[in-house]
Amino acid sequence: MAKRANQKYDDAFKTQAVRLAQELGPSRAATQLAITPAILNYWRKVHQVKKKISKEEQARLDHEELLRLRKENHEQKQVILVLKKAAAFFSNAQLK
């Protein structure tokens, strides 16, 4: 395994490494990523700590997502309505 001296990793890489470790196991993931299992285990612990949030915070996030999804759903219904009207208009135009 080739070791990288003083290599800096961004958060996206660390998150993907943690996901890979969950799928393959820490040892295999570390080998594939050419990092030590110890650093991967450290990233996993940090990720778990960051992942824990209060119930109030989770409820707030869920509520925000619900509002966002309701808005998106309303917008999609409007688009569908317009498309139905357009389809009806053009089908009538073709019959003439």
N, CA, C and O atoms as a CHARMM CRD file, in Angstrom:
* protein
*
  384
    1    1 MET  N      0.85000  -1.17000   0.00000 PROA 1      0.00000
    2    1 MET  CA     0.00000   0.00000   0.00000 PROA 1      0.00000
    3    1 MET  C      0.89300   1.22900   0.00000 PROA 1      0.00000
    4    1 MET  O      1.76300   1.38200   0.85800 PROA 1      0.00000
    5    2 ALA  N      0.67000   2.09300  -0.96200 PROA 2      0.00000
    6    2 ALA  CA     1.45600   3.32000  -1.05300 PROA 2      0.00000
    7    2 ALA  C      0.91200   4.35200  -0.07800 PROA 2      0.00000
    8    2 ALA  O     -0.27100   4.69100  -0.11600 PROA 2      0.00000
    9    3 LYS  N      1.77400   4.84700   0.79000 PROA 3      0.00000
   10    3 LYS  CA     1.35400   5.84500   1.76200 PROA 3      0.00000
   11    3 LYS  C      1.58500   7.23100   1.19500 PROA 3      0.00000
   12    3 LYS  O      2.56000   7.48400   0.48700 PROA 3      0.00000
   13    4 ARG  N      0.68000   8.10500   1.51800 PROA 4      0.00000
   14    4 ARG  CA     0.79000   9.48500   1.06900 PROA 4      0.00000
   15    4 ARG  C      1.27500  10.32100   2.24400 PROA 4      0.00000
   16    4 ARG  O      0.63200  10.34500   3.29300 PROA 4      0.00000
   17    5 ALA  N      2.37500  10.99200   2.08200 PROA 5      0.00000
   18    5 ALA  CA     2.94800  11.78000   3.16100 PROA 5      0.00000
   19    5 ALA  C      2.23500  13.11700   3.27900 PROA 5      0.00000
   20    5 ALA  O      2.13900  13.86700   2.30700 PROA 5      0.00000
   21    6 ASN  N      1.73600  13.41200   4.47100 PROA 6      0.00000
   22    6 ASN  CA     1.08400  14.68900   4.76800 PROA 6      0.00000
   23    6 ASN  C      0.00200  15.05300   3.75400 PROA 6      0.00000
   24    6 ASN  O     -0.13200  16.21700   3.37500 PROA 6      0.00000
   25    7 GLN  N     -0.74900  14.08400   3.32700 PROA 7      0.00000
   26    7 GLN  CA    -1.81700  14.31500   2.36100 PROA 7      0.00000
   27    7 GLN  C     -3.01100  14.97500   3.05900 PROA 7      0.00000
   28    7 GLN  O     -3.41500  14.55000   4.14200 PROA 7      0.00000
   29    8 LYS  N     -3.56400  16.00300   2.44000 PROA 8      0.00000
   30    8 LYS  CA    -4.76700  16.66600   2.94200 PROA 8      0.00000
   31    8 LYS  C     -5.95900  16.15000   2.15200 PROA 8      0.00000
   32    8 LYS  O     -5.91000  16.06600   0.92500 PROA 8      0.00000
   33    9 TYR  N     -7.01900  15.80900   2.85100 PROA 9      0.00000
   34    9 TYR  CA    -8.22000  15.28800   2.21500 PROA 9      0.00000
   35    9 TYR  C     -9.37100  16.24200   2.48900 PROA 9      0.00000
   36    9 TYR  O     -9.51400  16.74900   3.60100 PROA 9      0.00000
   37   10 ASP  N    -10.19300  16.48800   1.46600 PROA 10     0.00000
   38   10 ASP  CA   -11.34000  17.36800   1.67900 PROA 10     0.00000
   39   10 ASP  C    -12.50200  16.58300   2.29000 PROA 10     0.00000
   40   10 ASP  O    -12.48200  15.35300   2.34400 PROA 10     0.00000
   41   11 ASP  N    -13.50900  17.31800   2.74600 PROA 11     0.00000
   42   11 ASP  CA   -14.63600  16.69400   3.43400 PROA 11     0.00000
   43   11 ASP  C    -15.41500  15.74400   2.53500 PROA 11     0.00000
   44   11 ASP  O    -15.92300  14.72500   3.00200 PROA 11     0.00000
   45   12 ALA  N    -15.51200  16.06700   1.26400 PROA 12     0.00000
   46   12 ALA  CA   -16.23300  15.19500   0.33400 PROA 12     0.00000
   47   12 ALA  C    -15.54500  13.83600   0.22600 PROA 12     0.00000
   48   12 ALA  O    -16.20600  12.79800   0.21300 PROA 12     0.00000
   49   13 PHE  N    -14.22500  13.84900   0.14900 PROA 13     0.00000
   50   13 PHE  CA   -13.47600  12.59100   0.08000 PROA 13     0.00000
   51   13 PHE  C    -13.68300  11.77700   1.35200 PROA 13     0.00000
   52   13 PHE  O    -13.88700  10.56400   1.29700 PROA 13     0.00000
   53   14 LYS  N    -13.62800  12.45200   2.49500 PROA 14     0.00000
   54   14 LYS  CA   -13.80000  11.76500   3.77400 PROA 14     0.00000
   55   14 LYS  C    -15.18500  11.14100   3.88100 PROA 14     0.00000
   56   14 LYS  O    -15.32800  10.01100   4.34800 PROA 14     0.00000
   57   15 THR  N    -16.20200  11.87600   3.44900 PROA 15     0.00000
   58   15 THR  CA   -17.57100  11.35700   3.49800 PROA 15     0.00000
   59   15 THR  C    -17.72500  10.13900   2.60200 PROA 15     0.00000
   60   15 THR  O    -18.34800   9.15000   2.98800 PROA 15     0.00000
   61   16 GLN  N    -17.15400  10.21300   1.40300 PROA 16     0.00000
   62   16 GLN  CA   -17.21800   9.06400   0.49700 PROA 16     0.00000
   63   16 GLN  C    -16.43900   7.88500   1.05700 PROA 16     0.00000
   64   16 GLN  O    -16.84300   6.73600   0.88100 PROA 16     0.00000
   65   17 ALA  N    -15.33300   8.15400   1.72600 PROA 17     0.00000
   66   17 ALA  CA   -14.53800   7.08600   2.32900 PROA 17     0.00000
   67   17 ALA  C    -15.33000   6.39500   3.43400 PROA 17     0.00000
   68   17 ALA  O    -15.28000   5.17200   3.56300 PROA 17     0.00000
   69   18 VAL  N    -16.05500   7.16900   4.22300 PROA 18     0.00000
   70   18 VAL  CA   -16.86800   6.59400   5.30000 PROA 18     0.00000
   71   18 VAL  C    -17.96900   5.72100   4.70900 PROA 18     0.00000
   72   18 VAL  O    -18.24000   4.63400   5.21800 PROA 18     0.00000
   73   19 ARG  N    -18.60400   6.19300   3.63400 PROA 19     0.00000
   74   19 ARG  CA   -19.64500   5.38700   2.98600 PROA 19     0.00000
   75   19 ARG  C    -19.06300   4.08000   2.43100 PROA 19     0.00000
   76   19 ARG  O    -19.66400   3.01400   2.56000 PROA 19     0.00000
   77   20 LEU  N    -17.90300   4.18600   1.82400 PROA 20     0.00000
   78   20 LEU  CA   -17.25700   2.99300   1.29200 PROA 20     0.00000
   79   20 LEU  C    -16.91900   2.02000   2.41500 PROA 20     0.00000
   80   20 LEU  O    -17.06300   0.80800   2.25200 PROA 20     0.00000
   81   21 ALA  N    -16.47300   2.54000   3.54500 PROA 21     0.00000
   82   21 ALA  CA   -16.14900   1.69400   4.69700 PROA 21     0.00000
   83   21 ALA  C    -17.39400   0.98900   5.21500 PROA 21     0.00000
   84   21 ALA  O    -17.31300  -0.14700   5.68300 PROA 21     0.00000
   85   22 GLN  N    -18.53700   1.64600   5.13600 PROA 22     0.00000
   86   22 GLN  CA   -19.78100   1.01400   5.56900 PROA 22     0.00000
   87   22 GLN  C    -20.16200  -0.12300   4.62900 PROA 22     0.00000
   88   22 GLN  O    -20.72100  -1.13100   5.06100 PROA 22     0.00000
   89   23 GLU  N    -19.86000   0.04000   3.34800 PROA 23     0.00000
   90   23 GLU  CA   -20.21100  -0.97800   2.35700 PROA 23     0.00000
   91   23 GLU  C    -19.23700  -2.15400   2.36800 PROA 23     0.00000
   92   23 GLU  O    -19.65200  -3.31300   2.37700 PROA 23     0.00000
   93   24 LEU  N    -17.93800  -1.84700   2.36800 PROA 24     0.00000
   94   24 LEU  CA   -16.92100  -2.89000   2.20300 PROA 24     0.00000
   95   24 LEU  C    -16.25600  -3.32000   3.49900 PROA 24     0.00000
   96   24 LEU  O    -15.65300  -4.39100   3.57700 PROA 24     0.00000
   97   25 GLY  N    -16.36800  -2.49000   4.49500 PROA 25     0.00000
   98   25 GLY  CA   -15.61000  -2.71800   5.71900 PROA 25     0.00000
   99   25 GLY  C    -14.41000  -1.79500   5.72600 PROA 25     0.00000
  100   25 GLY  O    -13.88400  -1.45000   4.66800 PROA 25     0.00000
  101   26 PRO  N    -13.96600  -1.38500   6.92500 PROA 26     0.00000
  102   26 PRO  CA   -12.89100  -0.39700   7.00800 PROA 26     0.00000
  103   26 PRO  C    -11.57600  -0.85200   6.39500 PROA 26     0.00000
  104   26 PRO  O    -10.88400  -0.05500   5.76200 PROA 26     0.00000
  105   27 SER  N    -11.22600  -2.09500   6.56700 PROA 27     0.00000
  106   27 SER  CA    -9.94600  -2.57700   6.08200 PROA 27     0.00000
  107   27 SER  C     -9.87200  -2.55300   4.55700 PROA 27     0.00000
  108   27 SER  O     -8.91200  -2.03700   3.98500 PROA 27     0.00000
  109   28 ARG  N    -10.88700  -3.11300   3.90300 PROA 28     0.00000
  110   28 ARG  CA   -10.89400  -3.14300   2.43500 PROA 28     0.00000
  111   28 ARG  C    -11.00700  -1.74100   1.85000 PROA 28     0.00000
  112   28 ARG  O    -10.35800  -1.41900   0.85500 PROA 28     0.00000
  113   29 ALA  N    -11.84100  -0.90800   2.48000 PROA 29     0.00000
  114   29 ALA  CA   -11.99900   0.46100   1.98500 PROA 29     0.00000
  115   29 ALA  C    -10.68100   1.22500   2.10100 PROA 29     0.00000
  116   29 ALA  O    -10.29200   1.94600   1.18300 PROA 29     0.00000
  117   30 ALA  N    -10.00200   1.06100   3.23000 PROA 30     0.00000
  118   30 ALA  CA    -8.72100   1.75200   3.42600 PROA 30     0.00000
  119   30 ALA  C     -7.70100   1.30000   2.39000 PROA 30     0.00000
  120   30 ALA  O     -6.93500   2.11400   1.87400 PROA 30     0.00000
  121   31 THR  N     -7.68900   0.02100   2.08600 PROA 31     0.00000
  122   31 THR  CA    -6.77000  -0.50100   1.07800 PROA 31     0.00000
  123   31 THR  C     -7.07400   0.09800  -0.29100 PROA 31     0.00000
  124   31 THR  O     -6.16500   0.52000  -1.00500 PROA 31     0.00000
  125   32 GLN  N     -8.34500   0.13400  -0.65100 PROA 32     0.00000
  126   32 GLN  CA    -8.72300   0.68200  -1.95500 PROA 32     0.00000
  127   32 GLN  C     -8.39800   2.16800  -2.07700 PROA 32     0.00000
  128   32 GLN  O     -8.04100   2.65100  -3.15200 PROA 32     0.00000
  129   33 LEU  N     -8.52500   2.88600  -0.95900 PROA 33     0.00000
  130   33 LEU  CA    -8.28900   4.32600  -0.98700 PROA 33     0.00000
  131   33 LEU  C     -6.83100   4.69700  -0.70700 PROA 33     0.00000
  132   33 LEU  O     -6.47000   5.87300  -0.74200 PROA 33     0.00000
  133   34 ALA  N     -6.00800   3.70800  -0.43200 PROA 34     0.00000
  134   34 ALA  CA    -4.58900   3.90600  -0.13900 PROA 34     0.00000
  135   34 ALA  C     -4.38600   4.80800   1.08200 PROA 34     0.00000
  136   34 ALA  O     -3.55200   5.71400   1.08500 PROA 34     0.00000
  137   35 ILE  N     -5.17500   4.52500   2.11000 PROA 35     0.00000
  138   35 ILE  CA    -5.02000   5.21400   3.39300 PROA 35     0.00000
  139   35 ILE  C     -4.94000   4.15700   4.47900 PROA 35     0.00000
  140   35 ILE  O     -5.22500   2.98500   4.23200 PROA 35     0.00000
  141   36 THR  N     -4.55400   4.56400   5.67600 PROA 36     0.00000
  142   36 THR  CA    -4.45700   3.59700   6.76600 PROA 36     0.00000
  143   36 THR  C     -5.84000   3.36700   7.37100 PROA 36     0.00000
  144   36 THR  O     -6.67000   4.27600   7.38400 PROA 36     0.00000
  145   37 PRO  N     -6.09200   2.16200   7.87000 PROA 37     0.00000
  146   37 PRO  CA    -7.37300   1.89900   8.52600 PROA 37     0.00000
  147   37 PRO  C     -7.59000   2.80000   9.74800 PROA 37     0.00000
  148   37 PRO  O     -8.73100   3.11800  10.08600 PROA 37     0.00000
  149   38 ALA  N     -6.51200   3.20800  10.40500 PROA 38     0.00000
  150   38 ALA  CA    -6.64200   4.06000  11.58800 PROA 38     0.00000
  151   38 ALA  C     -7.24300   5.41600  11.22800 PROA 38     0.00000
  152   38 ALA  O     -8.11800   5.91200  11.93700 PROA 38     0.00000
  153   39 ILE  N     -6.78100   6.01600  10.13600 PROA 39     0.00000
  154   39 ILE  CA    -7.32300   7.31100   9.74000 PROA 39     0.00000
  155   39 ILE  C     -8.76800   7.17500   9.29200 PROA 39     0.00000
  156   39 ILE  O     -9.58100   8.06700   9.53100 PROA 39     0.00000
  157   40 LEU  N     -9.08800   6.07100   8.64700 PROA 40     0.00000
  158   40 LEU  CA   -10.46600   5.84300   8.21700 PROA 40     0.00000
  159   40 LEU  C    -11.37900   5.66400   9.42900 PROA 40     0.00000
  160   40 LEU  O    -12.49800   6.17800   9.44900 PROA 40     0.00000
  161   41 ASN  N    -10.90400   4.94100  10.43300 PROA 41     0.00000
  162   41 ASN  CA   -11.70300   4.77700  11.65100 PROA 41     0.00000
  163   41 ASN  C    -11.90300   6.11000  12.35900 PROA 41     0.00000
  164   41 ASN  O    -12.97400   6.37000  12.90800 PROA 41     0.00000
  165   42 TYR  N    -10.88600   6.94600  12.35000 PROA 42     0.00000
  166   42 TYR  CA   -11.01800   8.28100  12.94100 PROA 42     0.00000
  167   42 TYR  C    -12.07700   9.08500  12.19300 PROA 42     0.00000
  168   42 TYR  O    -12.91000   9.74200  12.81900 PROA 42     0.00000
  169   43 TRP  N    -12.05500   9.04100  10.86500 PROA 43     0.00000
  170   43 TRP  CA   -13.05300   9.75600  10.07200 PROA 43     0.00000
  171   43 TRP  C    -14.45000   9.23100  10.36800 PROA 43     0.00000
  172   43 TRP  O    -15.40700  10.00400  10.43000 PROA 43     0.00000
  173   44 ARG  N    -14.57000   7.91600  10.55300 PROA 44     0.00000
  174   44 ARG  CA   -15.87000   7.32600  10.87800 PROA 44     0.00000
  175   44 ARG  C    -16.39100   7.85600  12.20500 PROA 44     0.00000
  176   44 ARG  O    -17.57700   8.16400  12.32200 PROA 44     0.00000
  177   45 LYS  N    -15.52700   7.96900  13.20300 PROA 45     0.00000
  178   45 LYS  CA   -15.94200   8.48200  14.50600 PROA 45     0.00000
  179   45 LYS  C    -16.36200   9.94100  14.40600 PROA 45     0.00000
  180   45 LYS  O    -17.37700  10.34000  14.97700 PROA 45     0.00000
  181   46 VAL  N    -15.58600  10.73500  13.68200 PROA 46     0.00000
  182   46 VAL  CA   -15.91800  12.14900  13.50400 PROA 46     0.00000
  183   46 VAL  C    -17.25000  12.28100  12.77300 PROA 46     0.00000
  184   46 VAL  O    -18.07400  13.12600  13.12200 PROA 46     0.00000
  185   47 HSD  N    -17.45500  11.44900  11.76300 PROA 47     0.00000
  186   47 HSD  CA   -18.69100  11.47700  10.99900 PROA 47     0.00000
  187   47 HSD  C    -19.88300  11.14900  11.89000 PROA 47     0.00000
  188   47 HSD  O    -20.93500  11.77800  11.77400 PROA 47     0.00000
  189   48 GLN  N    -19.72800  10.17000  12.77700 PROA 48     0.00000
  190   48 GLN  CA   -20.81700   9.80000  13.68300 PROA 48     0.00000
  191   48 GLN  C    -21.15100  10.94100  14.63200 PROA 48     0.00000
  192   48 GLN  O    -22.32400  11.18300  14.91500 PROA 48     0.00000
  193   49 VAL  N    -20.15200  11.63600  15.12100 PROA 49     0.00000
  194   49 VAL  CA   -20.38800  12.76000  16.03100 PROA 49     0.00000
  195   49 VAL  C    -21.10900  13.88300  15.29900 PROA 49     0.00000
  196   49 VAL  O    -22.04600  14.47700  15.83300 PROA 49     0.00000
  197   50 LYS  N    -20.67200  14.17400  14.07800 PROA 50     0.00000
  198   50 LYS  CA   -21.31900  15.22400  13.30000 PROA 50     0.00000
  199   50 LYS  C    -22.75200  14.84400  12.94500 PROA 50     0.00000
  200   50 LYS  O    -23.62300  15.70700  12.83500 PROA 50     0.00000
  201   51 LYS  N    -22.98600  13.56200  12.76800 PROA 51     0.00000
  202   51 LYS  CA   -24.29000  13.08300  12.35000 PROA 51     0.00000
  203   51 LYS  C    -25.33200  13.21800  13.45600 PROA 51     0.00000
  204   51 LYS  O    -26.52100  13.37700  13.18100 PROA 51     0.00000
  205   52 LYS  N    -24.88300  13.15300  14.70600 PROA 52     0.00000
  206   52 LYS  CA   -25.80500  13.25500  15.82400 PROA 52     0.00000
  207   52 LYS  C    -26.25100  14.70000  15.97900 PROA 52     0.00000
  208   52 LYS  O    -25.44000  15.59800  16.20600 PROA 52     0.00000
  209   53 ILE  N    -27.53500  14.90300  15.85500 PROA 53     0.00000
  210   53 ILE  CA   -28.08800  16.22300  16.07100 PROA 53     0.00000
  211   53 ILE  C    -29.28000  16.09000  17.00300 PROA 53     0.00000
  212   53 ILE  O    -29.83000  15.00200  17.17400 PROA 53     0.00000
  213   54 SER  N    -29.66500  17.17900  17.58800 PROA 54     0.00000
  214   54 SER  CA   -30.74900  17.13400  18.56200 PROA 54     0.00000
  215   54 SER  C    -32.07400  16.80400  17.87900 PROA 54     0.00000
  216   54 SER  O    -32.23300  16.98100  16.67100 PROA 54     0.00000
  217   55 LYS  N    -33.00600  16.32800  18.67300 PROA 55     0.00000
  218   55 LYS  CA   -34.32400  15.99200  18.13100 PROA 55     0.00000
  219   55 LYS  C    -35.03500  17.24000  17.62300 PROA 55     0.00000
  220   55 LYS  O    -35.76100  17.19200  16.63000 PROA 55     0.00000
  221   56 GLU  N    -34.82000  18.36000  18.31600 PROA 56     0.00000
  222   56 GLU  CA   -35.44900  19.60800  17.88000 PROA 56     0.00000
  223   56 GLU  C    -34.90500  20.03800  16.51800 PROA 56     0.00000
  224   56 GLU  O    -35.65600  20.47800  15.64800 PROA 56     0.00000
  225   57 GLU  N    -33.59600  19.90300  16.34900 PROA 57     0.00000
  226   57 GLU  CA   -32.97400  20.25900  15.07600 PROA 57     0.00000
  227   57 GLU  C    -33.48700  19.34600  13.96600 PROA 57     0.00000
  228   57 GLU  O    -33.75800  19.80900  12.85800 PROA 57     0.00000
  229   58 GLN  N    -33.62100  18.06100  14.25500 PROA 58     0.00000
  230   58 GLN  CA   -34.12900  17.11800  13.25900 PROA 58     0.00000
  231   58 GLN  C    -35.57100  17.44500  12.90500 PROA 58     0.00000
  232   58 GLN  O    -35.94800  17.38500  11.73500 PROA 58     0.00000
  233   59 ALA  N    -36.38200  17.78900  13.89900 PROA 59     0.00000
  234   59 ALA  CA   -37.77700  18.15700  13.64500 PROA 59     0.00000
  235   59 ALA  C    -37.84800  19.40400  12.76600 PROA 59     0.00000
  236   59 ALA  O    -38.67700  19.47900  11.85900 PROA 59     0.00000
  237   60 ARG  N    -36.98000  20.38300  13.03300 PROA 60     0.00000
  238   60 ARG  CA   -36.94500  21.59600  12.22500 PROA 60     0.00000
  239   60 ARG  C    -36.55500  21.27900  10.78100 PROA 60     0.00000
  240   60 ARG  O    -37.15200  21.79100   9.83400 PROA 60     0.00000
  241   61 LEU  N    -35.53700  20.42200  10.63100 PROA 61     0.00000
  242   61 LEU  CA   -35.10100  20.03400   9.28100 PROA 61     0.00000
  243   61 LEU  C    -36.19600  19.27900   8.54200 PROA 61     0.00000
  244   61 LEU  O    -36.41400  19.50000   7.35100 PROA 61     0.00000
  245   62 ASP  N    -36.88400  18.38900   9.24800 PROA 62     0.00000
  246   62 ASP  CA   -37.98400  17.64000   8.63300 PROA 62     0.00000
  247   62 ASP  C    -39.10300  18.56900   8.19200 PROA 62     0.00000
  248   62 ASP  O    -39.67700  18.39900   7.11600 PROA 62     0.00000
  249   63 HSD  N    -39.41100  19.56500   9.03900 PROA 63     0.00000
  250   63 HSD  CA   -40.46800  20.51900   8.69900 PROA 63     0.00000
  251   63 HSD  C    -40.08000  21.34400   7.46800 PROA 63     0.00000
  252   63 HSD  O    -40.90400  21.56200   6.57900 PROA 63     0.00000
  253   64 GLU  N    -38.84200  21.79500   7.42000 PROA 64     0.00000
  254   64 GLU  CA   -38.37300  22.55100   6.25600 PROA 64     0.00000
  255   64 GLU  C    -38.44100  21.71000   4.99000 PROA 64     0.00000
  256   64 GLU  O    -38.83000  22.20200   3.93100 PROA 64     0.00000
  257   65 GLU  N    -38.06200  20.44500   5.10200 PROA 65     0.00000
  258   65 GLU  CA   -38.11600  19.56600   3.92900 PROA 65     0.00000
  259   65 GLU  C    -39.55700  19.34400   3.49300 PROA 65     0.00000
  260   65 GLU  O    -39.85100  19.32000   2.29800 PROA 65     0.00000
  261   66 LEU  N    -40.45500  19.18000   4.45900 PROA 66     0.00000
  262   66 LEU  CA   -41.86500  18.99800   4.14100 PROA 66     0.00000
  263   66 LEU  C    -42.41000  20.20700   3.38700 PROA 66     0.00000
  264   66 LEU  O    -43.11000  20.05500   2.38600 PROA 66     0.00000
  265   67 LEU  N    -42.08800  21.40900   3.87100 PROA 67     0.00000
  266   67 LEU  CA   -42.53700  22.62400   3.18900 PROA 67     0.00000
  267   67 LEU  C    -41.96300  22.71700   1.77900 PROA 67     0.00000
  268   67 LEU  O    -42.66500  23.09800   0.84300 PROA 67     0.00000
  269   68 ARG  N    -40.69600  22.37000   1.63100 PROA 68     0.00000
  270   68 ARG  CA   -40.05700  22.40400   0.31900 PROA 68     0.00000
  271   68 ARG  C    -40.71800  21.40800  -0.63700 PROA 68     0.00000
  272   68 ARG  O    -40.95100  21.71900  -1.80500 PROA 68     0.00000
  273   69 LEU  N    -41.01600  20.21400  -0.13100 PROA 69     0.00000
  274   69 LEU  CA   -41.63000  19.19500  -0.97400 PROA 69     0.00000
  275   69 LEU  C    -43.06300  19.57100  -1.35300 PROA 69     0.00000
  276   69 LEU  O    -43.50000  19.30700  -2.47300 PROA 69     0.00000
  277   70 ARG  N    -43.78800  20.18200  -0.42600 PROA 70     0.00000
  278   70 ARG  CA   -45.14700  20.63200  -0.74100 PROA 70     0.00000
  279   70 ARG  C    -45.12100  21.70300  -1.83200 PROA 70     0.00000
  280   70 ARG  O    -45.94300  21.68600  -2.74800 PROA 70     0.00000
  281   71 LYS  N    -44.17200  22.63200  -1.72600 PROA 71     0.00000
  282   71 LYS  CA   -44.04500  23.68000  -2.74000 PROA 71     0.00000
  283   71 LYS  C    -43.69500  23.06200  -4.09000 PROA 71     0.00000
  284   71 LYS  O    -44.27600  23.42200  -5.11400 PROA 71     0.00000
  285   72 GLU  N    -42.74300  22.12900  -4.08600 PROA 72     0.00000
  286   72 GLU  CA   -42.34400  21.46300  -5.32300 PROA 72     0.00000
  287   72 GLU  C    -43.51800  20.69200  -5.91600 PROA 72     0.00000
  288   72 GLU  O    -43.71500  20.70000  -7.13100 PROA 72     0.00000
  289   73 ASN  N    -44.29900  20.02500  -5.06700 PROA 73     0.00000
  290   73 ASN  CA   -45.45600  19.26700  -5.52100 PROA 73     0.00000
  291   73 ASN  C    -46.47800  20.20100  -6.17200 PROA 73     0.00000
  292   73 ASN  O    -47.03700  19.87900  -7.22000 PROA 73     0.00000
  293   74 HSD  N    -46.71800  21.34700  -5.55400 PROA 74     0.00000
  294   74 HSD  CA   -47.65900  22.32700  -6.10700 PROA 74     0.00000
  295   74 HSD  C    -47.17900  22.80400  -7.48000 PROA 74     0.00000
  296   74 HSD  O    -47.96900  22.89600  -8.41900 PROA 74     0.00000
  297   75 GLU  N    -45.89500  23.10500  -7.59100 PROA 75     0.00000
  298   75 GLU  CA   -45.34000  23.56200  -8.86000 PROA 75     0.00000
  299   75 GLU  C    -45.46500  22.48400  -9.93100 PROA 75     0.00000
  300   75 GLU  O    -45.77300  22.78800 -11.08300 PROA 75     0.00000
  301   76 GLN  N    -45.22900  21.23300  -9.56000 PROA 76     0.00000
  302   76 GLN  CA   -45.33700  20.13600 -10.52700 PROA 76     0.00000
  303   76 GLN  C    -46.78500  19.96700 -10.99000 PROA 76     0.00000
  304   76 GLN  O    -47.03500  19.68500 -12.16200 PROA 76     0.00000
  305   77 LYS  N    -47.73300  20.13800 -10.07400 PROA 77     0.00000
  306   77 LYS  CA   -49.14700  20.04300 -10.45400 PROA 77     0.00000
  307   77 LYS  C    -49.51200  21.13400 -11.44100 PROA 77     0.00000
  308   77 LYS  O    -50.28900  20.90100 -12.36700 PROA 77     0.00000
  309   78 GLN  N    -48.95000  22.34000 -11.24900 PROA 78     0.00000
  310   78 GLN  CA   -49.20900  23.43900 -12.16800 PROA 78     0.00000
  311   78 GLN  C    -48.63800  23.12200 -13.55500 PROA 78     0.00000
  312   78 GLN  O    -49.28000  23.38700 -14.57100 PROA 78     0.00000
  313   79 VAL  N    -47.44700  22.56300 -13.59000 PROA 79     0.00000
  314   79 VAL  CA   -46.82000  22.19700 -14.86700 PROA 79     0.00000
  315   79 VAL  C    -47.65900  21.13300 -15.57600 PROA 79     0.00000
  316   79 VAL  O    -47.88300  21.21400 -16.78300 PROA 79     0.00000
  317   80 ILE  N    -48.11300  20.15000 -14.83100 PROA 80     0.00000
  318   80 ILE  CA   -48.93300  19.08400 -15.42100 PROA 80     0.00000
  319   80 ILE  C    -50.22500  19.65100 -15.98600 PROA 80     0.00000
  320   80 ILE  O    -50.65900  19.24800 -17.06500 PROA 80     0.00000
  321   81 LEU  N    -50.84300  20.58200 -15.27000 PROA 81     0.00000
  322   81 LEU  CA   -52.07900  21.20600 -15.73700 PROA 81     0.00000
  323   81 LEU  C    -51.84200  21.95000 -17.05200 PROA 81     0.00000
  324   81 LEU  O    -52.63900  21.83000 -17.98300 PROA 81     0.00000
  325   82 VAL  N    -50.77600  22.69900 -17.13200 PROA 82     0.00000
  326   82 VAL  CA   -50.44700  23.42100 -18.35900 PROA 82     0.00000
  327   82 VAL  C    -50.20400  22.44300 -19.50800 PROA 82     0.00000
  328   82 VAL  O    -50.67100  22.66000 -20.62600 PROA 82     0.00000
  329   83 LEU  N    -49.47300  21.37000 -19.22600 PROA 83     0.00000
  330   83 LEU  CA   -49.19700  20.38400 -20.27800 PROA 83     0.00000
  331   83 LEU  C    -50.47400  19.69400 -20.75600 PROA 83     0.00000
  332   83 LEU  O    -50.61500  19.41100 -21.94600 PROA 83     0.00000
  333   84 LYS  N    -51.40500  19.42000 -19.83900 PROA 84     0.00000
  334   84 LYS  CA   -52.67800  18.80100 -20.23600 PROA 84     0.00000
  335   84 LYS  C    -53.46800  19.74200 -21.14100 PROA 84     0.00000
  336   84 LYS  O    -54.04700  19.31600 -22.14100 PROA 84     0.00000
  337   85 LYS  N    -53.48600  21.03200 -20.77900 PROA 85     0.00000
  338   85 LYS  CA   -54.20000  22.00800 -21.60000 PROA 85     0.00000
  339   85 LYS  C    -53.55800  22.13900 -22.97800 PROA 85     0.00000
  340   85 LYS  O    -54.25000  22.24200 -23.99200 PROA 85     0.00000
  341   86 ALA  N    -52.23500  22.13300 -23.00100 PROA 86     0.00000
  342   86 ALA  CA   -51.53900  22.22800 -24.28200 PROA 86     0.00000
  343   86 ALA  C    -51.80400  20.99900 -25.14100 PROA 86     0.00000
  344   86 ALA  O    -52.00900  21.10900 -26.35000 PROA 86     0.00000
  345   87 ALA  N    -51.79900  19.84600 -24.51800 PROA 87     0.00000
  346   87 ALA  CA   -52.06000  18.61200 -25.26400 PROA 87     0.00000
  347   87 ALA  C    -53.47000  18.62800 -25.83100 PROA 87     0.00000
  348   87 ALA  O    -53.68400  18.22500 -26.97400 PROA 87     0.00000
  349   88 ALA  N    -54.43100  19.08500 -25.04500 PROA 88     0.00000
  350   88 ALA  CA   -55.81800  19.15800 -25.52600 PROA 88     0.00000
  351   88 ALA  C    -55.92800  20.17000 -26.66400 PROA 88     0.00000
  352   88 ALA  O    -56.60500  19.90900 -27.65900 PROA 88     0.00000
  353   89 PHE  N    -55.28000  21.30500 -26.53000 PROA 89     0.00000
  354   89 PHE  CA   -55.31900  22.33300 -27.57700 PROA 89     0.00000
  355   89 PHE  C    -54.75400  21.79900 -28.88600 PROA 89     0.00000
  356   89 PHE  O    -55.35900  21.96200 -29.94600 PROA 89     0.00000
  357   90 PHE  N    -53.58500  21.15900 -28.80700 PROA 90     0.00000
  358   90 PHE  CA   -52.95200  20.67900 -30.03000 PROA 90     0.00000
  359   90 PHE  C    -53.67800  19.47600 -30.61900 PROA 90     0.00000
  360   90 PHE  O    -53.65900  19.29000 -31.83600 PROA 90     0.00000
  361   91 SER  N    -54.31200  18.65900 -29.79400 PROA 91     0.00000
  362   91 SER  CA   -55.06900  17.54200 -30.36200 PROA 91     0.00000
  363   91 SER  C    -56.31200  18.04700 -31.07500 PROA 91     0.00000
  364   91 SER  O    -56.70500  17.48000 -32.09400 PROA 91     0.00000
  365   92 ASN  N    -56.94300  19.10400 -30.56300 PROA 92     0.00000
  366   92 ASN  CA   -58.09200  19.71400 -31.24200 PROA 92     0.00000
  367   92 ASN  C    -57.65100  20.39200 -32.52500 PROA 92     0.00000
  368   92 ASN  O    -58.37600  20.35600 -33.52000 PROA 92     0.00000
  369   93 ALA  N    -56.48600  21.00400 -32.52300 PROA 93     0.00000
  370   93 ALA  CA   -55.98800  21.68500 -33.72300 PROA 93     0.00000
  371   93 ALA  C    -55.69400  20.69200 -34.83200 PROA 93     0.00000
  372   93 ALA  O    -55.85700  21.02400 -36.00600 PROA 93     0.00000
  373   94 GLN  N    -55.27000  19.49500 -34.50000 PROA 94     0.00000
  374   94 GLN  CA   -54.95300  18.49300 -35.51100 PROA 94     0.00000
  375   94 GLN  C    -56.22100  17.91400 -36.12400 PROA 94     0.00000
  376   94 GLN  O    -56.20100  17.48300 -37.27700 PROA 94     0.00000
  377   95 LEU  N    -57.33400  17.89400 -35.37200 PROA 95     0.00000
  378   95 LEU  CA   -58.57900  17.33200 -35.89100 PROA 95     0.00000
  379   95 LEU  C    -59.20400  18.23300 -36.95800 PROA 95     0.00000
  380   95 LEU  O    -59.97000  17.75700 -37.79600 PROA 95     0.00000
  381   96 LYS  N    -58.89200  19.49600 -36.93400 PROA 96     0.00000
  382   96 LYS  CA   -59.51100  20.43400 -37.89000 PROA 96     0.00000
  383   96 LYS  C    -58.85200  20.39700 -39.22600 PROA 96     0.00000
  384   96 LYS  O    -59.25500  21.12400 -40.13300 PROA 96     0.00000
